[in-house]
């Protein structure tokens, strides 16, 4: 069943735009800096001003989750992060009981002390960028930690009592080790793992190497084998494949991401953060000033757009069909004012005939055994 979405429920995403080093595959809005040069309090103050400018838009909304992403939020001082969290909670009239507050952390900047300080500041879920436990993969990915450091960070985070997730990367050349990493993460007793494909983006170091024919990655068949074998191993250990790139024990799903996949509203704070809020049947998306120094001086938007109904439907299908929950077509129709079935009757029919789509009441899903072809299946609906 698709999860229930209340239209005043709002998640908050806070972007931390700095990393100690830029990874060669990364095209996120982040800059490499000397950690000692980060203006911790200045950044918290800029976000406080950004939040203040949004107050009127938060009227009557309920806070459902907070996610500190990046970049590398574990480089931020726990005091500045904690102050930011307090202000966010204070800006909403109400919040969900048991509010999920996540911080993305890198093993190289998550000491045991930092993990404790984050937990004391109100973080109750930590998502750790493990990526791999093997030196050769970590070196290839340009990461600053080694396998032992990643395991230490996972254990330190778990010792604080917060929920812990690990990010794991697929798609490197010769991936047999990835399955061994899956087994180790299962043995570590994790309740949530995000397993992402390495994607090569233009404008990154890897993008350049690929253009020059100098980058070796997994071929499609190898990738498909790993994807299915990892799913089988996680499944046998009780971690359900609930979204294309995510596994969790029942009840341990990432609630912030679920809100986003269900098409919920989200407020963006911080440099380069993207938000989307709906009001009276319309929706507006924006991106904040992406240059961190300019954001520190004046936290304003650098771009925004009104989303029309067909864009909202397209986005809801693209996100929702990545999950086992799927998309509640009646709920979506009520939210955007147009039935998403209208104009795509034949595309839906063809999808049902091929077994690419399935309908339970009004809930549309892509069966899990078809997820390797998800992009093509969703594209056929537009
Ligand atoms: S640590 Fe993460 S956000 Fe930072 S450069 Fe590497 S992949 Fe990108």
Boltz pocket constraint, residues with backbone or C-beta under 6 A from the ligand:
constraints:
  - pocket:
      binder: B
      contacts: [[A, 18], [A, 19], [A, 21], [A, 22], [A, 23], [A, 26], [A, 27], [A, 28], [A, 30], [A, 70], [A, 71], [A, 72], [A, 106], [A, 129]]
      max_distance: 6.0
